Amino acid sequence: MDLAYELIFTVFPYLCLSIFVVGHAYRYITDRYTWNVRSSEFLEKKSLFYGSTLFHWGIVLTFFGHAGGMLVPQRFYDVVGMNSQVHLFVAYWSGLAVGNAAFFGSLLLLWRRIAHKRVQSVTTVNDTITIGGLVVVIGMGLYNVVFGHYNVLYTVAPWIRGIVTFTPNPGLMREVPLSFKLHVISALALLGFSPFSRLVHIWSMPLFYFTRRQIIFRRQSANFPHRVKMKYIEPGREEG
């Protein structure tokens, strides 16, 4: 049993994280022209808008919630007056909200891939595995929120911090319910698979958009009153 826990909760996490780091770097260097989400928006927009909006908002907020709840020790929350009961209360209701958004958004995206013939025609096996994996991981996480009612602050959370700080303690996962273990294992497997899927686009967020220079268009009347020409002015240059 000890060997099994060592393999599952020590070797397997580092294997997945190693593939995650090396795989993304290798793909960017050797195959950067497919470094995108391969959008099918031009084939169908309506369900994509709702599914993508729900999923992305839900998964981004879920990521920050996991980071704040799992990577920050409870003693720091105790200092600011948030004991474990309050912490779990906040985590429950916030997790319920963002988890539902991410889960139903991913379900809608999966249904779109299956139900719309035009989208289905450009859907690969890799796409189906990726979206299906997201549905499974998010679904198990939501199940744990609704039905789990287990205090992860002194078991799963310190185990994750141990993985991050290279001091793993697989014994912390021994008493954790099976549904939580499956959620952790499936999430790690999805991380290991991500370099080979469309999930690589998480590194291509257009953060530069908020700091880029503005593109200015000004109207310039032509010789004919009924015509209006658009003149492009390069950012940073004044019109002569």
C-alpha positions as CSV (number, residue, x, y, z in Angstrom):
1,M,0.0,0.0,0.0
2,D,2.9,2.4,0.8
3,L,4.4,1.7,-2.6
4,A,1.1,2.4,-4.3
5,Y,0.7,5.7,-2.5
6,E,4.3,6.7,-3.4
7,L,3.7,5.9,-7.1
8,I,0.3,7.6,-7.3
9,F,0.8,10.7,-5.1
10,T,4.6,11.3,-5.5
11,V,5.9,9.8,-8.8
12,F,2.7,10.4,-10.9
13,P,2.4,14.1,-10.0
14,Y,6.0,14.9,-10.9
15,L,5.7,12.8,-14.1
16,C,2.7,14.8,-15.2
17,L,4.2,18.1,-14.2
18,S,7.4,17.3,-16.0
19,I,5.5,16.4,-19.2
20,F,3.5,19.6,-18.8
21,V,6.7,21.8,-18.6
22,V,8.9,20.0,-21.1
23,G,6.0,19.2,-23.5
24,H,4.9,22.8,-23.8
25,A,8.4,24.0,-24.4
26,Y,9.1,21.4,-27.0
27,R,5.9,22.0,-28.8
28,Y,6.4,25.7,-28.9
29,I,9.9,25.3,-30.4
30,T,9.0,22.6,-32.9
31,D,5.4,23.2,-33.7
32,R,4.4,26.8,-33.0
33,Y,2.2,27.1,-36.1
34,T,-0.4,24.9,-34.4
35,W,-0.1,26.8,-31.1
36,N,-3.7,27.9,-31.1
37,V,-7.2,26.9,-30.1
38,R,-8.3,26.1,-33.7
39,S,-11.5,28.0,-33.3
40,S,-14.6,26.8,-35.1
41,E,-16.5,30.1,-34.4
42,F,-17.1,30.7,-38.2
43,L,-19.0,27.4,-38.3
44,E,-21.4,28.1,-35.3
45,K,-21.4,31.1,-33.0
46,K,-24.4,31.0,-30.7
47,S,-23.8,28.0,-28.5
48,L,-20.0,28.7,-28.6
49,F,-20.6,32.1,-27.1
50,Y,-22.6,30.8,-24.1
51,G,-20.5,27.7,-23.6
52,S,-17.1,29.5,-24.0
53,T,-18.2,32.4,-21.7
54,L,-19.4,30.2,-18.9
55,F,-16.5,27.8,-19.2
56,H,-13.7,30.4,-19.3
57,W,-15.0,32.6,-16.5
58,G,-15.7,29.5,-14.4
59,I,-12.4,27.8,-15.0
60,V,-10.3,31.0,-14.5
61,L,-12.0,31.8,-11.2
62,T,-11.7,28.1,-10.1
63,F,-8.0,28.3,-10.8
64,F,-7.5,31.3,-8.6
65,G,-9.8,29.8,-5.9
66,H,-7.7,26.6,-5.9
67,A,-4.5,28.6,-5.7
68,G,-5.6,30.7,-2.9
69,G,-7.2,27.9,-0.9
70,M,-4.6,25.2,-1.5
71,L,-1.3,27.0,-1.7
72,V,-1.8,29.4,1.2
73,P,-1.5,27.6,4.6
74,Q,-4.5,28.0,6.9
75,R,-2.4,29.7,9.5
76,F,-2.2,32.8,7.3
77,Y,-6.0,32.9,7.1
78,D,-6.1,32.5,10.9
79,V,-4.0,35.6,11.3
80,V,-6.6,37.7,9.5
81,G,-9.4,36.2,11.4
82,M,-10.7,33.6,8.9
83,N,-10.7,30.3,10.7
84,S,-11.1,27.0,8.9
85,Q,-14.9,26.9,9.2
86,V,-15.2,30.3,7.6
87,H,-12.6,29.3,5.0
88,L,-14.6,26.2,4.1
89,F,-17.9,28.2,4.0
90,V,-16.5,30.7,1.5
91,A,-14.8,27.9,-0.5
92,Y,-18.1,26.0,-0.7
93,W,-20.3,28.8,-2.0
94,S,-17.7,30.3,-4.3
95,G,-16.8,26.8,-5.6
96,L,-20.5,26.0,-6.2
97,A,-20.9,29.2,-8.3
98,V,-17.8,29.0,-10.4
99,G,-17.9,25.2,-10.6
100,N,-21.4,25.2,-12.0
101,A,-20.4,27.8,-14.6
102,A,-17.3,25.8,-15.7
103,F,-19.1,22.5,-15.7
104,F,-22.2,23.5,-17.7
105,G,-20.0,25.6,-20.0
106,S,-17.8,22.6,-20.7
107,L,-20.9,20.4,-21.2
108,L,-22.3,22.9,-23.7
109,L,-19.0,22.9,-25.6
110,L,-19.0,19.1,-25.7
111,W,-22.6,19.0,-26.9
112,R,-21.8,21.5,-29.6
113,R,-19.0,19.3,-30.9
114,I,-21.3,16.3,-31.0
115,A,-24.6,17.9,-32.1
116,H,-23.7,20.4,-34.8
117,K,-22.7,18.6,-38.0
118,R,-20.6,21.4,-39.3
119,V,-18.6,21.6,-36.1
120,Q,-18.5,17.8,-35.8
121,S,-16.9,17.6,-39.3
122,V,-13.8,19.5,-38.1
123,T,-13.7,17.9,-34.6
124,T,-10.8,15.5,-34.0
125,V,-10.4,12.7,-31.5
126,N,-8.0,14.9,-29.6
127,D,-10.6,17.6,-29.4
128,T,-13.2,15.2,-28.0
129,I,-10.7,13.8,-25.4
130,T,-9.7,17.3,-24.3
131,I,-13.3,18.6,-23.8
132,G,-14.4,15.2,-22.3
133,G,-11.5,15.3,-19.9
134,L,-12.4,18.8,-18.8
135,V,-16.0,17.7,-18.2
136,V,-14.8,14.7,-16.1
137,V,-12.3,16.8,-14.0
138,I,-14.7,19.7,-13.4
139,G,-17.6,17.4,-12.8
140,M,-15.8,15.4,-10.1
141,G,-14.7,18.7,-8.5
142,L,-18.3,19.9,-8.5
143,Y,-19.5,16.6,-7.1
144,N,-17.0,17.0,-4.2
145,V,-18.3,20.5,-3.5
146,V,-21.9,19.4,-3.4
147,F,-21.6,15.9,-1.8
148,G,-18.1,15.7,-0.4
149,H,-18.2,17.9,2.6
150,Y,-14.6,17.0,3.5
151,N,-12.0,19.3,5.1
152,V,-9.2,19.4,2.6
153,L,-7.3,22.2,4.4
154,Y,-5.2,19.7,6.5
155,T,-4.8,16.9,4.0
156,V,-5.1,17.7,0.3
157,A,-3.8,21.3,0.7
158,P,-0.6,20.5,2.5
159,W,0.0,17.5,0.1
160,I,-0.2,19.9,-2.8
161,R,2.1,22.4,-1.1
162,G,4.5,19.5,-0.5
163,I,4.5,18.7,-4.2
164,V,5.2,22.4,-5.1
165,T,8.0,22.7,-2.5
166,F,9.5,19.2,-3.4
167,T,8.7,17.8,0.0
168,P,5.9,15.4,-0.9
169,N,4.1,13.5,1.8
170,P,1.8,10.9,0.2
171,G,0.6,9.7,3.6
172,L,-1.5,12.8,3.8
173,M,-3.8,11.4,1.0
174,R,-4.4,8.1,2.8
175,E,-7.6,9.1,4.6
176,V,-8.9,11.3,1.8
177,P,-12.2,10.1,0.2
178,L,-12.0,8.3,-3.1
179,S,-13.8,11.0,-5.0
180,F,-11.2,13.6,-4.0
181,K,-8.4,11.3,-5.0
182,L,-9.9,10.7,-8.4
183,H,-10.4,14.4,-8.9
184,V,-6.7,15.0,-8.1
185,I,-5.5,12.2,-10.3
186,S,-7.6,13.1,-13.3
187,A,-6.6,16.8,-13.0
188,L,-2.9,15.8,-13.0
189,A,-3.5,13.5,-16.0
190,L,-5.2,16.4,-17.9
191,L,-2.2,18.6,-17.1
192,G,0.1,16.0,-18.6
193,F,-2.0,15.7,-21.7
194,S,-2.4,19.4,-22.2
195,P,0.8,20.0,-24.3
196,F,-0.5,17.7,-27.0
197,S,-4.0,19.4,-27.2
198,R,-5.6,22.7,-27.9
199,L,-5.2,23.6,-24.2
200,V,-1.8,25.1,-25.2
201,H,-3.6,28.3,-25.9
202,I,-3.8,29.1,-22.2
203,W,-0.3,30.5,-22.6
204,S,-1.4,32.8,-25.5
205,M,-3.7,35.1,-23.5
206,P,-3.7,38.5,-25.1
207,L,-2.5,40.3,-22.0
208,F,-0.6,42.8,-24.2
209,Y,-4.0,44.1,-25.4
210,F,-4.4,46.2,-22.2
211,T,-1.0,48.0,-22.7
212,R,-0.8,48.2,-26.5
213,R,-0.8,51.6,-28.2
214,Q,-4.0,52.8,-29.7
215,I,-4.7,52.6,-33.4
216,I,-6.3,55.9,-34.5
217,F,-8.5,56.3,-37.5
218,R,-9.5,59.9,-38.6
219,R,-11.9,60.9,-41.3
220,Q,-10.6,63.0,-44.2
221,S,-12.9,64.5,-46.7
222,A,-12.2,63.9,-50.4
223,N,-12.8,66.2,-53.3
224,F,-16.3,64.7,-53.7
225,P,-18.6,65.6,-50.9
226,H,-20.5,62.3,-51.0
227,R,-17.3,60.4,-50.4
228,V,-15.4,59.9,-47.1
229,K,-12.0,58.3,-47.0
230,M,-10.4,56.7,-43.9
231,K,-6.9,57.7,-43.3
232,Y,-4.6,55.4,-41.1
233,I,-2.3,57.2,-38.7
234,E,0.5,55.1,-37.3
235,P,0.4,55.0,-33.5
236,G,2.8,57.6,-32.0
237,R,2.9,59.8,-35.0
238,E,0.9,63.1,-35.4
239,E,-1.0,63.9,-38.5
240,G,1.0,66.3,-40.8
